[in-house]
């Protein structure tokens, strides 16, 4: 499992960055990016995204 970002929905608000326990979330060019090797698929970023731009793939 891992998270993915729909870049067309992401506002770059950084809410997801502070929620990620593995520091897999970064903001680059005002869009959330996921460093896949660090993502454990916990979903904390999903719950913190007000834009509904993140989801977890199984």
PDBQT receptor file of N, H, CA, C and O in Angstrom, charges set to zero:
ATOM      1  N   UNK A   1       0.845  -1.176   0.000  1.00  0.00    +0.000 N 
ATOM      2  CA  UNK A   1       0.000   0.000   0.000  1.00  0.00    +0.000 C 
ATOM      3  C   UNK A   1       0.893   1.242   0.000  1.00  0.00    +0.000 C 
ATOM      4  O   UNK A   1       1.940   1.292   0.644  1.00  0.00    +0.000 OA
ATOM      5  N   UNK A   2       0.428   2.241  -0.753  1.00  0.00    +0.000 N 
ATOM      6  H   UNK A   2      -0.423   2.201  -1.276  1.00  0.00    +0.000 HD
ATOM      7  CA  UNK A   2       1.132   3.514  -0.745  1.00  0.00    +0.000 C 
ATOM      8  C   UNK A   2       0.180   4.615  -1.163  1.00  0.00    +0.000 C 
ATOM      9  O   UNK A   2      -0.827   4.363  -1.826  1.00  0.00    +0.000 OA
ATOM     10  N   UNK A   3       0.502   5.832  -0.774  1.00  0.00    +0.000 N 
ATOM     11  H   UNK A   3       1.320   6.036  -0.236  1.00  0.00    +0.000 HD
ATOM     12  CA  UNK A   3      -0.326   6.981  -1.100  1.00  0.00    +0.000 C 
ATOM     13  C   UNK A   3       0.051   7.526  -2.476  1.00  0.00    +0.000 C 
ATOM     14  O   UNK A   3       1.193   7.412  -2.921  1.00  0.00    +0.000 OA
ATOM     15  N   UNK A   4      -0.948   8.125  -3.138  1.00  0.00    +0.000 N 
ATOM     16  H   UNK A   4      -1.876   8.218  -2.777  1.00  0.00    +0.000 HD
ATOM     17  CA  UNK A   4      -0.703   8.834  -4.393  1.00  0.00    +0.000 C 
ATOM     18  C   UNK A   4      -1.419  10.181  -4.318  1.00  0.00    +0.000 C 
ATOM     19  O   UNK A   4      -2.421  10.335  -3.619  1.00  0.00    +0.000 OA
ATOM     20  N   UNK A   5      -0.881  11.148  -5.052  1.00  0.00    +0.000 N 
ATOM     21  H   UNK A   5      -0.067  11.023  -5.620  1.00  0.00    +0.000 HD
ATOM     22  CA  UNK A   5      -1.431  12.501  -5.061  1.00  0.00    +0.000 C 
ATOM     23  C   UNK A   5      -2.005  12.802  -6.436  1.00  0.00    +0.000 C 
ATOM     24  O   UNK A   5      -1.344  12.585  -7.451  1.00  0.00    +0.000 OA
ATOM     25  N   UNK A   6      -3.234  13.302  -6.468  1.00  0.00    +0.000 N 
ATOM     26  H   UNK A   6      -3.771  13.478  -5.643  1.00  0.00    +0.000 HD
ATOM     27  CA  UNK A   6      -3.819  13.821  -7.701  1.00  0.00    +0.000 C 
ATOM     28  C   UNK A   6      -3.367  15.277  -7.782  1.00  0.00    +0.000 C 
ATOM     29  O   UNK A   6      -3.942  16.150  -7.133  1.00  0.00    +0.000 OA
ATOM     30  N   UNK A   7      -2.343  15.527  -8.576  1.00  0.00    +0.000 N 
ATOM     31  H   UNK A   7      -1.875  14.817  -9.103  1.00  0.00    +0.000 HD
ATOM     32  CA  UNK A   7      -1.731  16.849  -8.645  1.00  0.00    +0.000 C 
ATOM     33  C   UNK A   7      -2.699  17.930  -9.112  1.00  0.00    +0.000 C 
ATOM     34  O   UNK A   7      -2.509  19.104  -8.795  1.00  0.00    +0.000 OA
ATOM     35  N   UNK A   8      -3.726  17.557  -9.855  1.00  0.00    +0.000 N 
ATOM     36  H   UNK A   8      -3.880  16.604 -10.113  1.00  0.00    +0.000 HD
ATOM     37  CA  UNK A   8      -4.692  18.556 -10.328  1.00  0.00    +0.000 C 
ATOM     38  C   UNK A   8      -5.579  19.069  -9.191  1.00  0.00    +0.000 C 
ATOM     39  O   UNK A   8      -6.192  20.129  -9.315  1.00  0.00    +0.000 OA
ATOM     40  N   UNK A   9      -5.649  18.323  -8.087  1.00  0.00    +0.000 N 
ATOM     41  H   UNK A   9      -5.151  17.462  -7.986  1.00  0.00    +0.000 HD
ATOM     42  CA  UNK A   9      -6.459  18.732  -6.942  1.00  0.00    +0.000 C 
ATOM     43  C   UNK A   9      -5.640  19.353  -5.815  1.00  0.00    +0.000 C 
ATOM     44  O   UNK A   9      -6.190  20.063  -4.974  1.00  0.00    +0.000 OA
ATOM     45  N   UNK A  10      -4.333  19.095  -5.789  1.00  0.00    +0.000 N 
ATOM     46  H   UNK A  10      -3.886  18.519  -6.472  1.00  0.00    +0.000 HD
ATOM     47  CA  UNK A  10      -3.482  19.548  -4.695  1.00  0.00    +0.000 C 
ATOM     48  C   UNK A  10      -3.288  21.061  -4.742  1.00  0.00    +0.000 C 
ATOM     49  O   UNK A  10      -2.959  21.630  -5.783  1.00  0.00    +0.000 OA
ATOM     50  N   UNK A  11      -3.499  21.704  -3.583  1.00  0.00    +0.000 N 
ATOM     51  H   UNK A  11      -3.766  21.242  -2.737  1.00  0.00    +0.000 HD
ATOM     52  CA  UNK A  11      -3.320  23.158  -3.489  1.00  0.00    +0.000 C 
ATOM     53  C   UNK A  11      -1.962  23.530  -2.899  1.00  0.00    +0.000 C 
ATOM     54  O   UNK A  11      -1.615  24.709  -2.832  1.00  0.00    +0.000 OA
ATOM     55  N   UNK A  12      -1.194  22.524  -2.472  1.00  0.00    +0.000 N 
ATOM     56  H   UNK A  12      -1.476  21.566  -2.527  1.00  0.00    +0.000 HD
ATOM     57  CA  UNK A  12       0.117  22.792  -1.889  1.00  0.00    +0.000 C 
ATOM     58  C   UNK A  12       0.053  23.364  -0.492  1.00  0.00    +0.000 C 
ATOM     59  O   UNK A  12       0.976  24.061  -0.070  1.00  0.00    +0.000 OA
ATOM     60  N   UNK A  13      -1.009  23.089   0.233  1.00  0.00    +0.000 N 
ATOM     61  H   UNK A  13      -1.758  22.523  -0.109  1.00  0.00    +0.000 HD
ATOM     62  CA  UNK A  13      -1.230  23.679   1.560  1.00  0.00    +0.000 C 
ATOM     63  C   UNK A  13      -0.289  23.142   2.639  1.00  0.00    +0.000 C 
ATOM     64  O   UNK A  13      -0.141  23.766   3.690  1.00  0.00    +0.000 OA
ATOM     65  N   UNK A  14       0.337  22.020   2.398  1.00  0.00    +0.000 N 
ATOM     66  H   UNK A  14       0.217  21.514   1.544  1.00  0.00    +0.000 HD
ATOM     67  CA  UNK A  14       1.304  21.385   3.297  1.00  0.00    +0.000 C 
ATOM     68  C   UNK A  14       0.679  20.680   4.495  1.00  0.00    +0.000 C 
ATOM     69  O   UNK A  14       1.413  20.253   5.386  1.00  0.00    +0.000 OA
ATOM     70  N   UNK A  15      -0.632  20.541   4.557  1.00  0.00    +0.000 N 
ATOM     71  H   UNK A  15      -1.229  20.888   3.834  1.00  0.00    +0.000 HD
ATOM     72  CA  UNK A  15      -1.273  19.847   5.676  1.00  0.00    +0.000 C 
ATOM     73  C   UNK A  15      -0.783  18.405   5.798  1.00  0.00    +0.000 C 
ATOM     74  O   UNK A  15      -0.613  17.903   6.909  1.00  0.00    +0.000 OA
ATOM     75  N   UNK A  16      -0.562  17.756   4.697  1.00  0.00    +0.000 N 
ATOM     76  H   UNK A  16      -0.700  18.165   3.795  1.00  0.00    +0.000 HD
ATOM     77  CA  UNK A  16      -0.139  16.357   4.690  1.00  0.00    +0.000 C 
ATOM     78  C   UNK A  16       1.288  16.178   5.203  1.00  0.00    +0.000 C 
ATOM     79  O   UNK A  16       1.607  15.153   5.806  1.00  0.00    +0.000 OA
ATOM     80  N   UNK A  17       2.138  17.162   4.969  1.00  0.00    +0.000 N 
ATOM     81  H   UNK A  17       1.878  17.994   4.479  1.00  0.00    +0.000 HD
ATOM     82  CA  UNK A  17       3.559  17.046   5.315  1.00  0.00    +0.000 C 
ATOM     83  C   UNK A  17       3.745  16.819   6.813  1.00  0.00    +0.000 C 
ATOM     84  O   UNK A  17       4.497  15.934   7.220  1.00  0.00    +0.000 OA
ATOM     85  N   UNK A  18       3.077  17.598   7.616  1.00  0.00    +0.000 N 
ATOM     86  H   UNK A  18       2.466  18.318   7.286  1.00  0.00    +0.000 HD
ATOM     87  CA  UNK A  18       3.221  17.477   9.062  1.00  0.00    +0.000 C 
ATOM     88  C   UNK A  18       2.593  16.231   9.652  1.00  0.00    +0.000 C 
ATOM     89  O   UNK A  18       2.916  15.852  10.778  1.00  0.00    +0.000 OA
ATOM     90  N   UNK A  19       1.706  15.590   8.919  1.00  0.00    +0.000 N 
ATOM     91  H   UNK A  19       1.443  15.898   8.005  1.00  0.00    +0.000 HD
ATOM     92  CA  UNK A  19       1.020  14.402   9.419  1.00  0.00    +0.000 C 
ATOM     93  C   UNK A  19       1.760  13.104   9.134  1.00  0.00    +0.000 C 
ATOM     94  O   UNK A  19       1.499  12.088   9.778  1.00  0.00    +0.000 OA
ATOM     95  N   UNK A  20       2.668  13.126   8.190  1.00  0.00    +0.000 N 
ATOM     96  H   UNK A  20       2.880  13.951   7.666  1.00  0.00    +0.000 HD
ATOM     97  CA  UNK A  20       3.342  11.896   7.758  1.00  0.00    +0.000 C 
ATOM     98  C   UNK A  20       4.386  11.456   8.777  1.00  0.00    +0.000 C 
ATOM     99  O   UNK A  20       5.366  12.167   9.001  1.00  0.00    +0.000 OA
ATOM    100  N   UNK A  21       4.190  10.285   9.403  1.00  0.00    +0.000 N 
ATOM    101  H   UNK A  21       3.394   9.708   9.221  1.00  0.00    +0.000 HD
ATOM    102  CA  UNK A  21       5.132   9.827  10.422  1.00  0.00    +0.000 C 
ATOM    103  C   UNK A  21       6.476   9.361   9.849  1.00  0.00    +0.000 C 
ATOM    104  O   UNK A  21       7.455   9.246  10.586  1.00  0.00    +0.000 OA
ATOM    105  N   UNK A  22       6.527   9.096   8.552  1.00  0.00    +0.000 N 
ATOM    106  H   UNK A  22       5.732   9.190   7.953  1.00  0.00    +0.000 HD
ATOM    107  CA  UNK A  22       7.778   8.627   7.944  1.00  0.00    +0.000 C 
ATOM    108  C   UNK A  22       8.458   9.714   7.111  1.00  0.00    +0.000 C 
ATOM    109  O   UNK A  22       9.466   9.459   6.453  1.00  0.00    +0.000 OA
ATOM    110  N   UNK A  23       7.900  10.929   7.142  1.00  0.00    +0.000 N 
ATOM    111  H   UNK A  23       7.080  11.136   7.676  1.00  0.00    +0.000 HD
ATOM    112  CA  UNK A  23       8.445  12.069   6.390  1.00  0.00    +0.000 C 
ATOM    113  C   UNK A  23       8.548  11.778   4.889  1.00  0.00    +0.000 C 
ATOM    114  O   UNK A  23       9.494  12.199   4.223  1.00  0.00    +0.000 OA
ATOM    115  N   UNK A  24       7.557  11.053   4.378  1.00  0.00    +0.000 N 
ATOM    116  H   UNK A  24       6.789  10.712   4.919  1.00  0.00    +0.000 HD
ATOM    117  CA  UNK A  24       7.527  10.719   2.956  1.00  0.00    +0.000 C 
ATOM    118  C   UNK A  24       6.899  11.825   2.109  1.00  0.00    +0.000 C 
ATOM    119  O   UNK A  24       7.048  11.824   0.887  1.00  0.00    +0.000 OA
ATOM    120  N   UNK A  25       6.205  12.760   2.741  1.00  0.00    +0.000 N 
ATOM    121  H   UNK A  25       6.085  12.760   3.734  1.00  0.00    +0.000 HD
ATOM    122  CA  UNK A  25       5.532  13.834   2.016  1.00  0.00    +0.000 C 
ATOM    123  C   UNK A  25       6.424  15.070   1.940  1.00  0.00    +0.000 C 
ATOM    124  O   UNK A  25       6.999  15.498   2.940  1.00  0.00    +0.000 OA
ATOM    125  N   UNK A  26       6.529  15.631   0.749  1.00  0.00    +0.000 N 
ATOM    126  H   UNK A  26       6.062  15.284  -0.064  1.00  0.00    +0.000 HD
ATOM    127  CA  UNK A  26       7.243  16.888   0.552  1.00  0.00    +0.000 C 
ATOM    128  C   UNK A  26       6.403  17.774  -0.366  1.00  0.00    +0.000 C 
ATOM    129  O   UNK A  26       5.509  17.289  -1.060  1.00  0.00    +0.000 OA
ATOM    130  N   UNK A  27       6.691  19.047  -0.365  1.00  0.00    +0.000 N 
ATOM    131  H   UNK A  27       7.417  19.440   0.199  1.00  0.00    +0.000 HD
ATOM    132  CA  UNK A  27       6.046  19.968  -1.296  1.00  0.00    +0.000 C 
ATOM    133  C   UNK A  27       7.113  20.433  -2.279  1.00  0.00    +0.000 C 
ATOM    134  O   UNK A  27       8.153  20.954  -1.876  1.00  0.00    +0.000 OA
ATOM    135  N   UNK A  28       6.856  20.247  -3.545  1.00  0.00    +0.000 N 
ATOM    136  H   UNK A  28       6.011  19.824  -3.873  1.00  0.00    +0.000 HD
ATOM    137  CA  UNK A  28       7.771  20.678  -4.591  1.00  0.00    +0.000 C 
ATOM    138  C   UNK A  28       6.956  21.420  -5.643  1.00  0.00    +0.000 C 
ATOM    139  O   UNK A  28       5.978  20.892  -6.172  1.00  0.00    +0.000 OA
ATOM    140  N   UNK A  29       7.364  22.633  -5.936  1.00  0.00    +0.000 N 
ATOM    141  H   UNK A  29       8.158  23.062  -5.507  1.00  0.00    +0.000 HD
ATOM    142  CA  UNK A  29       6.636  23.476  -6.899  1.00  0.00    +0.000 C 
ATOM    143  C   UNK A  29       5.169  23.628  -6.509  1.00  0.00    +0.000 C 
ATOM    144  O   UNK A  29       4.282  23.605  -7.363  1.00  0.00    +0.000 OA
ATOM    145  N   UNK A  30       4.924  23.784  -5.200  1.00  0.00    +0.000 N 
ATOM    146  H   UNK A  30       5.644  23.803  -4.506  1.00  0.00    +0.000 HD
ATOM    147  CA  UNK A  30       3.592  23.988  -4.629  1.00  0.00    +0.000 C 
ATOM    148  C   UNK A  30       2.634  22.818  -4.853  1.00  0.00    +0.000 C 
ATOM    149  O   UNK A  30       1.417  23.001  -4.883  1.00  0.00    +0.000 OA
ATOM    150  N   UNK A  31       3.188  21.621  -5.009  1.00  0.00    +0.000 N 
ATOM    151  H   UNK A  31       4.177  21.472  -4.985  1.00  0.00    +0.000 HD
ATOM    152  CA  UNK A  31       2.393  20.396  -5.157  1.00  0.00    +0.000 C 
ATOM    153  C   UNK A  31       2.975  19.335  -4.227  1.00  0.00    +0.000 C 
ATOM    154  O   UNK A  31       4.195  19.192  -4.137  1.00  0.00    +0.000 OA
ATOM    155  N   UNK A  32       2.118  18.596  -3.539  1.00  0.00    +0.000 N 
ATOM    156  H   UNK A  32       1.128  18.713  -3.612  1.00  0.00    +0.000 HD
ATOM    157  CA  UNK A  32       2.571  17.510  -2.675  1.00  0.00    +0.000 C 
ATOM    158  C   UNK A  32       3.148  16.382  -3.514  1.00  0.00    +0.000 C 
ATOM    159  O   UNK A  32       2.592  15.996  -4.542  1.00  0.00    +0.000 OA
ATOM    160  N   UNK A  33       4.267  15.871  -3.054  1.00  0.00    +0.000 N 
ATOM    161  H   UNK A  33       4.719  16.185  -2.219  1.00  0.00    +0.000 HD
ATOM    162  CA  UNK A  33       4.919  14.724  -3.694  1.00  0.00    +0.000 C 
ATOM    163  C   UNK A  33       5.177  13.690  -2.612  1.00  0.00    +0.000 C 
ATOM    164  O   UNK A  33       5.387  14.030  -1.447  1.00  0.00    +0.000 OA
ATOM    165  N   UNK A  34       5.158  12.432  -3.007  1.00  0.00    +0.000 N 
ATOM    166  H   UNK A  34       4.987  12.156  -3.952  1.00  0.00    +0.000 HD
ATOM    167  CA  UNK A  34       5.390  11.344  -2.074  1.00  0.00    +0.000 C 
ATOM    168  C   UNK A  34       6.688  10.645  -2.452  1.00  0.00    +0.000 C 
ATOM    169  O   UNK A  34       6.871  10.204  -3.586  1.00  0.00    +0.000 OA
ATOM    170  N   UNK A  35       7.575  10.555  -1.485  1.00  0.00    +0.000 N 
ATOM    171  H   UNK A  35       7.427  10.913  -0.563  1.00  0.00    +0.000 HD
ATOM    172  CA  UNK A  35       8.814   9.810  -1.682  1.00  0.00    +0.000 C 
ATOM    173  C   UNK A  35       8.482   8.345  -1.417  1.00  0.00    +0.000 C 
ATOM    174  O   UNK A  35       8.474   7.886  -0.274  1.00  0.00    +0.000 OA
ATOM    175  N   UNK A  36       8.211   7.630  -2.494  1.00  0.00    +0.000 N 
ATOM    176  H   UNK A  36       8.218   8.003  -3.422  1.00  0.00    +0.000 HD
ATOM    177  CA  UNK A  36       7.663   6.274  -2.442  1.00  0.00    +0.000 C 
ATOM    178  C   UNK A  36       8.435   5.322  -1.528  1.00  0.00    +0.000 C 
ATOM    179  O   UNK A  36       7.802   4.551  -0.807  1.00  0.00    +0.000 OA
ATOM    180  N   UNK A  37       9.771   5.336  -1.521  1.00  0.00    +0.000 N 
ATOM    181  H   UNK A  37      10.285   5.962  -2.107  1.00  0.00    +0.000 HD
ATOM    182  CA  UNK A  37      10.459   4.377  -0.646  1.00  0.00    +0.000 C 
ATOM    183  C   UNK A  37      10.152   4.557   0.843  1.00  0.00    +0.000 C 
ATOM    184  O   UNK A  37      10.329   3.627   1.630  1.00  0.00    +0.000 OA
ATOM    185  N   UNK A  38       9.693   5.746   1.230  1.00  0.00    +0.000 N 
ATOM    186  H   UNK A  38       9.549   6.501   0.591  1.00  0.00    +0.000 HD
ATOM    187  CA  UNK A  38       9.418   6.017   2.637  1.00  0.00    +0.000 C 
ATOM    188  C   UNK A  38       7.946   5.865   3.006  1.00  0.00    +0.000 C 
ATOM    189  O   UNK A  38       7.619   5.770   4.188  1.00  0.00    +0.000 OA
ATOM    190  N   UNK A  39       7.059   5.842   2.026  1.00  0.00    +0.000 N 
ATOM    191  H   UNK A  39       7.325   5.919   1.065  1.00  0.00    +0.000 HD
ATOM    192  CA  UNK A  39       5.619   5.760   2.287  1.00  0.00    +0.000 C 
ATOM    193  C   UNK A  39       5.235   4.354   2.729  1.00  0.00    +0.000 C 
ATOM    194  O   UNK A  39       5.540   3.369   2.055  1.00  0.00    +0.000 OA
ATOM    195  N   UNK A  40       4.559   4.280   3.876  1.00  0.00    +0.000 N 
ATOM    196  H   UNK A  40       4.311   5.079   4.423  1.00  0.00    +0.000 HD
ATOM    197  CA  UNK A  40       4.111   2.997   4.421  1.00  0.00    +0.000 C 
ATOM    198  C   UNK A  40       2.617   2.773   4.213  1.00  0.00    +0.000 C 
ATOM    199  O   UNK A  40       2.082   1.748   4.637  1.00  0.00    +0.000 OA
ATOM    200  N   UNK A  41       1.935   3.725   3.562  1.00  0.00    +0.000 N 
ATOM    201  H   UNK A  41       2.370   4.557   3.218  1.00  0.00    +0.000 HD
ATOM    202  CA  UNK A  41       0.515   3.562   3.275  1.00  0.00    +0.000 C 
ATOM    203  C   UNK A  41      -0.395   3.694   4.478  1.00  0.00    +0.000 C 
ATOM    204  O   UNK A  41      -1.487   3.127   4.493  1.00  0.00    +0.000 OA
ATOM    205  N   UNK A  42       0.039   4.437   5.494  1.00  0.00    +0.000 N 
ATOM    206  H   UNK A  42       0.927   4.898   5.483  1.00  0.00    +0.000 HD
ATOM    207  CA  UNK A  42      -0.745   4.553   6.730  1.00  0.00    +0.000 C 
ATOM    208  C   UNK A  42      -2.031   5.367   6.548  1.00  0.00    +0.000 C 
ATOM    209  O   UNK A  42      -3.011   5.137   7.257  1.00  0.00    +0.000 OA
ATOM    210  N   UNK A  43      -2.034   6.315   5.604  1.00  0.00    +0.000 N 
ATOM    211  H   UNK A  43      -1.237   6.501   5.028  1.00  0.00    +0.000 HD
ATOM    212  CA  UNK A  43      -3.234   7.098   5.324  1.00  0.00    +0.000 C 
ATOM    213  C   UNK A  43      -3.400   8.369   6.132  1.00  0.00    +0.000 C 
ATOM    214  O   UNK A  43      -4.398   9.068   5.959  1.00  0.00    +0.000 OA
ATOM    215  N   UNK A  44      -2.457   8.697   7.009  1.00  0.00    +0.000 N 
ATOM    216  H   UNK A  44      -1.646   8.129   7.149  1.00  0.00    +0.000 HD
ATOM    217  CA  UNK A  44      -2.571   9.935   7.777  1.00  0.00    +0.000 C 
ATOM    218  C   UNK A  44      -2.676  11.139   6.841  1.00  0.00    +0.000 C 
ATOM    219  O   UNK A  44      -3.441  12.065   7.109  1.00  0.00    +0.000 OA
ATOM    220  N   UNK A  45      -1.928  11.134   5.767  1.00  0.00    +0.000 N 
ATOM    221  H   UNK A  45      -1.306  10.382   5.549  1.00  0.00    +0.000 HD
ATOM    222  CA  UNK A  45      -1.951  12.248   4.811  1.00  0.00    +0.000 C 
ATOM    223  C   UNK A  45      -3.320  12.395   4.161  1.00  0.00    +0.000 C 
ATOM    224  O   UNK A  45      -3.766  13.509   3.888  1.00  0.00    +0.000 OA
ATOM    225  N   UNK A  46      -3.977  11.284   3.915  1.00  0.00    +0.000 N 
ATOM    226  H   UNK A  46      -3.614  10.379   4.136  1.00  0.00    +0.000 HD
ATOM    227  CA  UNK A  46      -5.305  11.294   3.295  1.00  0.00    +0.000 C 
ATOM    228  C   UNK A  46      -6.294  12.048   4.182  1.00  0.00    +0.000 C 
ATOM    229  O   UNK A  46      -7.065  12.879   3.702  1.00  0.00    +0.000 OA
ATOM    230  N   UNK A  47      -6.264  11.750   5.476  1.00  0.00    +0.000 N 
ATOM    231  H   UNK A  47      -5.638  11.075   5.867  1.00  0.00    +0.000 HD
ATOM    232  CA  UNK A  47      -7.211  12.363   6.409  1.00  0.00    +0.000 C 
ATOM    233  C   UNK A  47      -6.935  13.844   6.632  1.00  0.00    +0.000 C 
ATOM    234  O   UNK A  47      -7.833  14.593   7.017  1.00  0.00    +0.000 OA
ATOM    235  N   UNK A  48      -5.706  14.266   6.396  1.00  0.00    +0.000 N 
ATOM    236  H   UNK A  48      -4.977  13.657   6.083  1.00  0.00    +0.000 HD
ATOM    237  CA  UNK A  48      -5.360  15.666   6.581  1.00  0.00    +0.000 C 
ATOM    238  C   UNK A  48      -5.530  16.527   5.359  1.00  0.00    +0.000 C 
ATOM    239  O   UNK A  48      -5.379  17.746   5.436  1.00  0.00    +0.000 OA
ATOM    240  N   UNK A  49      -5.845  15.917   4.222  1.00  0.00    +0.000 N 
ATOM    241  H   UNK A  49      -5.968  14.927   4.160  1.00  0.00    +0.000 HD
ATOM    242  CA  UNK A  49      -5.954  16.661   2.961  1.00  0.00    +0.000 C 
ATOM    243  C   UNK A  49      -7.369  17.195   2.775  1.00  0.00    +0.000 C 
ATOM    244  O   UNK A  49      -8.305  16.434   2.529  1.00  0.00    +0.000 OA
ATOM    245  N   UNK A  50      -7.510  18.505   2.893  1.00  0.00    +0.000 N 
ATOM    246  H   UNK A  50      -6.749  19.122   3.092  1.00  0.00    +0.000 HD
ATOM    247  CA  UNK A  50      -8.812  19.141   2.713  1.00  0.00    +0.000 C 
ATOM    248  C   UNK A  50      -9.278  19.187   1.269  1.00  0.00    +0.000 C 
ATOM    249  O   UNK A  50     -10.456  19.420   0.998  1.00  0.00    +0.000 OA
ATOM    250  N   UNK A  51      -8.369  18.967   0.358  1.00  0.00    +0.000 N 
ATOM    251  H   UNK A  51      -7.412  18.778   0.578  1.00  0.00    +0.000 HD
ATOM    252  CA  UNK A  51      -8.696  18.994  -1.068  1.00  0.00    +0.000 C 
ATOM    253  C   UNK A  51      -9.073  17.607  -1.608  1.00  0.00    +0.000 C 
ATOM    254  O   UNK A  51      -9.475  17.481  -2.765  1.00  0.00    +0.000 OA
ATOM    255  N   UNK A  52      -8.946  16.577  -0.780  1.00  0.00    +0.000 N 
ATOM    256  H   UNK A  52      -8.620  16.679   0.160  1.00  0.00    +0.000 HD
ATOM    257  CA  UNK A  52      -9.177  15.198  -1.202  1.00  0.00    +0.000 C 
ATOM    258  C   UNK A  52      -8.310  14.810  -2.381  1.00  0.00    +0.000 C 
ATOM    259  O   UNK A  52      -8.749  14.114  -3.296  1.00  0.00    +0.000 OA
ATOM    260  N   UNK A  53      -7.053  15.281  -2.343  1.00  0.00    +0.000 N 
ATOM    261  H   UNK A  53      -6.696  15.847  -1.600  1.00  0.00    +0.000 HD
ATOM    262  CA  UNK A  53      -6.118  15.052  -3.445  1.00  0.00    +0.000 C 
ATOM    263  C   UNK A  53      -5.254  13.807  -3.243  1.00  0.00    +0.000 C 
ATOM    264  O   UNK A  53      -4.517  13.407  -4.143  1.00  0.00    +0.000 OA
ATOM    265  N   UNK A  54      -5.346  13.198  -2.064  1.00  0.00    +0.000 N 
ATOM    266  H   UNK A  54      -5.945  13.522  -1.332  1.00  0.00    +0.000 HD
ATOM    267  CA  UNK A  54      -4.498  12.045  -1.762  1.00  0.00    +0.000 C 
ATOM    268  C   UNK A  54      -5.369  10.829  -1.471  1.00  0.00    +0.000 C 
ATOM    269  O   UNK A  54      -6.412  10.924  -0.824  1.00  0.00    +0.000 OA
ATOM    270  N   UNK A  55      -4.912   9.689  -1.966  1.00  0.00    +0.000 N 
ATOM    271  H   UNK A  55      -4.065   9.611  -2.491  1.00  0.00    +0.000 HD
ATOM    272  CA  UNK A  55      -5.581   8.433  -1.636  1.00  0.00    +0.000 C 
ATOM    273  C   UNK A  55      -4.537   7.345  -1.501  1.00  0.00    +0.000 C 
ATOM    274  O   UNK A  55      -3.411   7.499  -1.973  1.00  0.00    +0.000 OA
ATOM    275  N   UNK A  56      -4.896   6.263  -0.869  1.00  0.00    +0.000 N 
ATOM    276  H   UNK A  56      -5.811   6.138  -0.485  1.00  0.00    +0.000 HD
ATOM    277  CA  UNK A  56      -3.976   5.147  -0.676  1.00  0.00    +0.000 C 
ATOM    278  C   UNK A  56      -4.366   4.019  -1.624  1.00  0.00    +0.000 C 
ATOM    279  O   UNK A  56      -5.522   3.601  -1.683  1.00  0.00    +0.000 OA
ATOM    280  N   UNK A  57      -3.374   3.543  -2.359  1.00  0.00    +0.000 N 
ATOM    281  H   UNK A  57      -2.435   3.884  -2.310  1.00  0.00    +0.000 HD
ATOM    282  CA  UNK A  57      -3.561   2.394  -3.242  1.00  0.00    +0.000 C 
ATOM    283  C   UNK A  57      -3.187   1.124  -2.504  1.00  0.00    +0.000 C 
ATOM    284  O   UNK A  57      -2.199   1.088  -1.770  1.00  0.00    +0.000 OA
ATOM    285  N   UNK A  58      -3.971   0.099  -2.700  1.00  0.00    +0.000 N 
ATOM    286  H   UNK A  58      -4.773   0.129  -3.297  1.00  0.00    +0.000 HD
ATOM    287  CA  UNK A  58      -3.655  -1.183  -2.064  1.00  0.00    +0.000 C 
ATOM    288  C   UNK A  58      -2.961  -2.084  -3.058  1.00  0.00    +0.000 C 
ATOM    289  O   UNK A  58      -2.608  -3.215  -2.723  1.00  0.00    +0.000 OA
TER     290      UNK A  58
